Amino acid sequence: MQPANLLLLTIVLSMVAYGLGYARSRSLAMPMGGIRYLKSLPFYYGARAALWCGIPALIVLGLWAAFQGKVIQTLVISSLPQEMLPASEGRASLLLSKISNVANGSLPPGFAEAPILEAAERLKALREQSRLFMSVLVVSVSVLAGFLGWIRVRPAANARTQVEAILKWLFFACAALAILTTVGIIFSVALETFRFFQLIPFTEFFFGSQWSPQTALRADQVAAQGAFGMIPLFTGTLLISAIAMLVAVPVGLLSAIYLSEYANKKVRSVVKPLLEMLAGIPTVVYGFFAALTVAPFISDFAASMGIDASSQSALAAGGVMGIMIIPFVSSLSDDVINAVPQTMRDGSLALGATQSETMKKVIFPAALPGIMGGVLLAVSRAIGETMIVVMAAGLAANLTANPLETVTTVTVQIVTLLTGDQEFDSAKTLAAFALGAMLFLATLLLNVVALKIVRKYREQYD
């Protein structure tokens, strides 16, 4: 049984346990004179039985799903002949990918050696056995724990306190999981980045002006060492993001001001939903629009003016990306402006200020921290966008500030480097982690600067 089906089955068993626990508490209370003689309401007895039934089973399911892949891969690799055992983690990753492709039917058996075919059969058998054992174990734990929770239903038991204690630890575990996930992401990216800098000099990555990670298989081939200068990538990222912000921030902010302060209810009820519909359009559609409409228009217009422009340009990608980001800035800014207390508006107008002066001198400064948060979200959205850049700006890592030329971004190169079967001990693949680490640090620095700006303005209006 697949993990998703097991999860649904566990939820169903928990609901059954809730009903049985609820019914048992009421049946035990009837001879005593009713549920008023119970220590807790029947709901809590049912909830405790459901938690007993679901939580242990979910823990077993999560642990099994987390470790079964590594265990199965180790068993499959160990079953290969001695001469086929991989010498590095990268070779092991490629070999496992090949075995998995044969097992899944993605690679025809005629393209694989006999030991690979045997390993693929073993992989399929181990997966089937793992699913069977996991299903039996999870269902058994769920039924047994639910039964224990059912027999522990007693009128004198304070089920409410126990349920609240379990939920408290459950909420704590969720919060800890979020923190540990963040720490794990940082640790994994930092580890792979350290491995990258063991292969590529630190100075070349930070100060190099050429990006060509296509390393050759032999040392005598052209560009065998590759070029890993990050400056062209971050220049392209900043250029496209700046163009997007120049479009999104003024349009989004001014539209939010109009909708919140000047538009009547009828206009607002029509314009705001239409504006927010832009956020529901898939990014690939924006990419098609940029590649087929905006980019040719910019190229033809520049040619008519006697300016040389590429068929794919940063201006086309950034402009369409800015249109896509407008709803983020507009919606968040509108919510923040509406959250400013009405008393501040009334006080300003009572002192003789006009509506425009009230907006500029009172409402906008008070809403500035929230508006900055919306702009930061928009910047993060622009930096992380990939599809529009691929389709409208291209893949060429050019070091230029000309918006009419082809550029690329950090996220596009990360996707390109990690596409297909890769060896995770080569500089080409590890470069994606180094780029990710630098992008993380840049975003963190941006957030710190924005936080200082927000605190500076908050001090004036608290």
C-alpha positions in Angstrom: 0.0 0.0 0.0 1.3 3.4 -0.9 2.1 5.9 2.0 -0.7 8.2 0.9 -3.2 5.4 1.1 -1.8 4.4 4.5 -2.2 8.0 5.7 -5.8 8.0 4.6 -6.4 4.6 6.3 -4.8 5.9 9.5 -7.1 8.9 9.5 -10.2 6.7 9.0 -9.0 4.4 11.8 -8.6 7.5 14.0 -12.1 8.6 13.3 -13.4 5.1 14.1 -11.4 5.2 17.4 -13.0 8.6 18.2 -16.5 7.2 17.7 -15.8 4.1 19.8 -14.2 6.2 22.6 -17.1 8.7 22.5 -19.7 5.9 22.6 -17.8 4.0 25.4 -17.7 7.1 27.6 -21.4 7.7 27.3 -22.2 4.0 27.9 -20.1 4.0 31.1 -21.8 7.2 32.2 -25.4 6.0 31.8 -25.5 3.7 34.8 -24.1 6.5 36.9 -26.8 8.9 36.0 -25.5 10.7 32.8 -22.5 12.4 31.4 -22.4 15.0 34.2 -20.7 12.3 36.3 -17.8 12.1 33.8 -14.6 13.8 34.7 -14.5 15.3 31.1 -17.0 15.6 28.2 -17.4 12.6 25.9 -15.7 14.6 23.2 -12.4 14.5 25.1 -12.6 10.7 25.6 -13.1 10.2 21.9 -10.4 12.7 21.0 -7.9 10.9 23.3 -8.7 7.5 21.7 -8.3 9.1 18.2 -4.9 10.5 19.2 -3.8 7.2 20.7 -4.8 5.5 17.4 -3.3 8.1 15.0 -0.1 9.5 16.4 1.9 6.3 16.9 0.9 5.0 13.5 1.9 8.3 11.9 5.3 8.2 13.7 6.0 4.7 12.4 4.8 5.7 8.9 7.0 8.8 8.8 10.1 7.0 10.1 9.6 4.1 7.7 9.1 6.4 4.7 12.2 8.4 5.7 14.6 5.5 6.0 13.3 2.9 3.6 14.9 4.5 0.5 18.4 4.6 2.0 18.2 1.1 3.3 16.9 -0.3 0.0 19.6 1.5 -2.0 22.3 0.2 0.3 21.0 -3.4 -0.1 20.8 -3.0 -3.9 24.4 -1.6 -4.2 25.8 -4.3 -1.9 24.3 -7.0 -4.2 26.3 -5.8 -7.2 29.5 -7.5 -8.3 32.7 -6.2 -6.7 34.0 -4.7 -10.0 30.8 -2.6 -10.4 30.7 -1.1 -6.9 30.9 2.7 -7.2 34.1 4.4 -6.0 32.4 7.7 -5.0 29.0 9.1 -4.0 28.6 10.7 -7.4 29.1 7.4 -9.2 26.7 5.7 -6.7 24.1 8.3 -7.5 24.4 7.8 -11.2 24.3 4.0 -10.8 21.3 4.1 -8.6 19.5 6.4 -11.0 20.2 3.9 -13.8 19.0 0.9 -11.8 15.8 2.9 -10.8 15.2 3.8 -14.5 15.4 0.2 -15.5 13.1 -0.9 -12.6 10.5 1.8 -13.5 10.6 1.0 -17.2 12.0 4.3 -18.2 15.2 2.6 -19.6 14.8 -0.4 -21.9 16.5 -3.6 -20.5 18.5 -3.9 -23.7 20.5 -0.8 -22.7 21.6 -2.2 -19.4 24.1 -4.9 -18.3 23.0 -8.2 -16.7 24.1 -7.1 -13.2 22.1 -3.9 -13.6 19.0 -5.9 -14.7 19.4 -8.2 -11.6 19.8 -5.2 -9.4 16.6 -3.6 -10.9 14.7 -6.8 -10.2 16.0 -6.8 -6.6 15.0 -3.2 -6.3 11.4 -3.9 -7.3 11.2 -6.9 -5.0 12.6 -4.9 -2.0 10.1 -2.1 -2.7 7.2 -4.5 -2.8 8.4 -6.1 0.5 8.9 -2.7 2.1 5.4 -1.6 1.2 3.9 -4.8 2.5 5.8 -4.7 5.8 5.1 -1.0 6.2 1.3 -1.5 5.6 1.1 -4.4 8.1 3.2 -2.6 10.7 1.3 0.8 10.5 -2.1 -0.8 10.6 -1.1 -3.1 13.5 0.2 -0.2 15.5 -2.8 1.9 14.8 -5.3 -0.8 15.8 -3.3 -1.8 18.9 -2.8 1.7 20.1 -6.5 2.6 19.3 -7.6 -0.4 21.4 -5.4 0.6 24.3 -6.9 4.1 24.1 -10.4 2.6 24.0 -10.0 0.4 27.1 -8.5 3.3 29.0 -11.8 5.2 28.8 -12.9 5.5 32.4 -15.3 8.0 34.0 -12.7 9.1 36.6 -10.0 9.8 34.0 -9.4 13.5 33.2 -9.3 13.1 29.4 -9.4 16.8 28.8 -6.1 17.4 30.5 -4.5 14.5 28.7 -5.8 15.7 25.3 -4.6 19.2 25.9 -1.2 17.9 27.0 -0.9 15.8 23.9 -1.9 18.7 21.6 0.6 20.9 23.4 3.4 18.5 22.6 2.1 18.1 19.1 2.2 21.8 18.5 5.7 22.0 19.9 6.8 19.2 17.6 5.4 21.0 14.6 7.2 24.2 15.6 10.4 22.3 16.3 10.1 20.5 12.9 9.9 23.8 11.1 13.0 25.0 12.9 14.9 21.8 12.3 13.9 21.8 8.7 15.4 25.3 8.3 18.6 24.2 10.1 18.8 21.1 7.9 18.4 23.1 4.7 21.2 25.5 5.8 23.4 22.7 6.9 23.0 20.7 3.7 23.6 23.7 1.5 26.6 24.8 3.6 28.1 21.3 3.4 27.8 21.0 -0.4 29.1 24.6 -0.7 32.2 23.7 1.3 32.8 20.7 -1.0 32.5 23.1 -4.0 35.1 25.4 -2.7 37.5 22.5 -2.2 37.4 22.1 -6.0 37.0 25.7 -7.2 39.0 28.6 -5.7 37.1 31.0 -3.6 38.4 34.0 -5.5 37.4 32.6 -8.9 33.8 32.1 -7.8 33.3 35.5 -6.2 35.4 37.6 -8.5 35.2 35.7 -11.8 33.4 37.4 -14.7 32.9 34.3 -16.8 30.3 31.5 -16.2 30.7 28.3 -18.2 30.3 25.3 -15.9 30.3 22.7 -18.8 33.3 20.8 -17.6 34.8 18.2 -20.0 35.2 14.5 -19.4 38.9 14.5 -20.2 41.6 17.0 -19.3 42.7 17.5 -22.9 39.3 18.7 -24.1 38.4 22.4 -24.5 37.2 24.1 -21.3 38.1 21.1 -19.2 38.2 23.3 -16.1 35.1 25.3 -16.7 34.5 28.8 -15.5 32.6 29.5 -12.3 32.4 33.3 -11.8 29.1 34.2 -10.2 29.2 37.9 -11.1 27.3 37.6 -14.4 24.6 35.6 -12.8 24.0 38.0 -9.9 24.2 40.9 -12.3 21.5 39.4 -14.4 19.4 38.6 -11.3 19.6 42.1 -10.0 18.9 43.6 -13.4 15.8 41.6 -14.0 14.6 42.0 -10.4 15.1 45.8 -10.6 13.1 46.1 -13.8 10.3 44.0 -12.3 10.3 46.2 -9.2 10.2 49.4 -11.2 7.0 48.0 -12.8 5.4 46.3 -9.8 6.0 48.7 -6.9 4.6 52.0 -8.4 1.7 50.3 -10.1 0.8 48.0 -7.2 1.2 50.7 -4.5 -0.7 53.4 -6.4 -3.5 51.0 -7.2 -3.7 50.0 -3.6 -3.9 53.7 -2.5 -6.7 54.3 -5.0 -8.7 51.2 -4.1 -8.4 51.8 -0.3 -8.8 55.6 -0.2 -10.4 57.0 -3.3 -12.5 54.3 -5.1 -16.1 53.8 -4.1 -17.5 50.4 -3.1 -18.8 49.6 -6.6 -15.5 50.3 -8.3 -13.6 48.5 -5.6 -15.7 45.4 -5.9 -15.0 45.1 -9.6 -11.4 46.3 -9.9 -9.8 44.5 -6.9 -10.9 40.9 -8.0 -9.8 41.7 -11.6 -6.4 42.9 -10.3 -5.9 39.8 -8.1 -6.7 37.5 -11.0 -3.2 38.3 -12.3 -1.9 36.2 -9.3 -3.7 33.1 -10.5 -2.2 33.0 -13.9 0.5 30.3 -14.2 4.0 31.6 -14.7 4.4 29.5 -17.9 1.6 31.6 -19.4 3.5 34.8 -18.5 6.5 33.2 -20.1 4.7 32.5 -23.3 3.3 36.1 -23.3 6.8 37.5 -22.7 8.5 35.3 -25.4 5.8 35.6 -28.1 4.5 39.1 -27.6 6.6 41.4 -25.4 10.1 40.3 -26.5 9.4 40.6 -30.2 7.7 44.0 -29.7 10.7 45.3 -27.7 13.1 44.0 -30.4 11.1 45.5 -33.3 10.6 48.8 -31.5 14.3 49.1 -30.7 15.2 48.3 -34.3 12.9 51.0 -35.5 14.7 53.5 -33.3 18.1 52.3 -34.6 19.0 50.5 -31.4 20.4 47.0 -31.4 18.3 44.7 -29.2 18.3 40.9 -28.7 15.2 38.8 -29.4 15.5 37.7 -25.8 16.1 40.5 -23.3 16.1 41.4 -19.6 13.6 44.1 -20.3 11.0 41.7 -21.6 11.5 39.3 -18.7 11.6 42.0 -16.1 8.6 43.8 -17.5 6.4 40.8 -17.6 7.6 39.6 -14.2 6.7 43.0 -12.8 3.1 42.6 -14.2 2.9 39.2 -12.5 4.1 40.7 -9.2 1.6 43.6 -9.2 -1.1 41.7 -7.3 1.3 40.8 -4.5 2.3 44.5 -3.9 -1.3 45.8 -4.4 -3.1 43.3 -2.2 -0.7 43.4 0.7 -0.5 47.2 0.6 -4.2 47.5 0.4 -4.7 45.3 3.5 -2.1 47.3 5.4 -3.5 50.6 4.5 -7.0 49.5 5.5 -5.6 48.3 8.8 -4.6 51.9 9.8 -7.0 53.0 12.5 -9.9 55.2 11.2 -9.2 57.6 14.2 -5.9 58.7 12.5 -7.8 59.6 9.4 -10.5 61.4 11.3 -8.0 63.3 13.4 -6.0 64.5 10.3 -9.2 65.6 8.5 -10.5 67.3 11.6 -7.3 69.4 11.8 -8.0 70.7 8.3 -5.8 68.4 6.2 -7.0 67.3 2.8 -7.4 63.7 1.8 -4.2 63.8 -0.2 -2.3 65.3 2.7 -3.8 62.7 5.1 -2.6 60.0 2.8 0.9 61.3 2.5 1.5 62.6 6.0 -0.5 60.1 8.2 -1.7 56.9 6.5 1.3 56.1 4.4 4.0 56.6 7.1 1.8 54.5 9.5 1.4 51.7 6.9 5.0 51.8 5.7 6.3 48.8 7.7 3.6 46.6 6.2 4.2 48.0 2.8 7.9 47.3 3.1 6.9 43.7 4.0 4.8 43.5 0.8 7.7 44.9 -1.3 10.1 42.4 0.2 7.7 39.5 -0.6 7.6 40.9 -4.2 11.4 41.0 -4.4 11.7 37.4 -3.2 9.1 36.4 -5.8 11.1 38.2 -8.5 14.5 36.7 -7.4 13.0 33.2 -7.3 11.2 33.3 -10.7 12.6 30.9 -13.3 10.1 30.2 -16.1 9.7 33.7 -17.4 13.5 34.2 -17.4 14.1 31.0 -19.3 11.6 31.8 -22.0 12.1 35.6 -22.3 15.7 36.3 -21.2 17.5 33.2 -22.3 20.4 31.2 -20.7 23.4 33.2 -21.7 25.5 34.4 -18.7 26.4 37.9 -20.1 28.0 40.5 -17.8 26.0 43.5 -18.9 23.8 46.3 -17.6 22.0 46.7 -20.9 18.4 45.7 -20.5 18.1 45.0 -24.2 20.6 42.1 -24.1 20.2 38.5 -23.1 21.0 37.6 -19.5 20.3 34.8 -17.1 19.7 34.5 -13.3 20.9 32.5 -10.4 17.8 30.4 -10.1 17.8 29.5 -13.8 21.4 28.3 -13.6 20.6 26.2 -10.5 17.8 24.4 -12.4 20.1 23.9 -15.4 22.9 22.5 -13.3 20.6 20.0 -11.5 18.6 18.8 -14.5 19.1 15.2 -15.4 21.4 12.6 -13.8 24.3 14.4 -12.1 27.4 13.4 -10.2 27.3 15.1 -6.8 31.1 15.1 -6.5 31.7 17.3 -9.6 32.2 21.0 -9.6 29.4 21.5 -12.1 26.8 20.0 -9.8 28.1 21.4 -6.6 28.1 24.9 -8.1 24.3 24.9 -7.8 24.6 24.6 -4.0 27.2 27.4 -3.9 24.8 29.6 -5.9 22.0 28.7 -3.6 24.0 29.6 -0.6 25.0 33.0 -2.0 21.4 33.7 -2.9 20.3 32.8 0.6 22.9 35.1 2.1 21.8 37.9 -0.2 18.1 37.5 0.7 19.0 37.4 4.4 21.0 40.6 4.1 18.1 42.2 2.3 15.7 41.2 5.1 18.1 42.6 7.7 18.3 46.0 5.9 14.5 46.1 5.5 14.0 45.2 9.2 16.2 48.1 10.2 14.2 50.5 7.9 10.9 49.3 9.4 12.1 49.7 13.0 13.4 53.2 12.2 9.9 54.4 11.0 8.0 52.5 13.6 9.8 54.5 16.4 8.3 57.7 15.0 4.7 56.5 15.1 4.5 54.2 18.2 
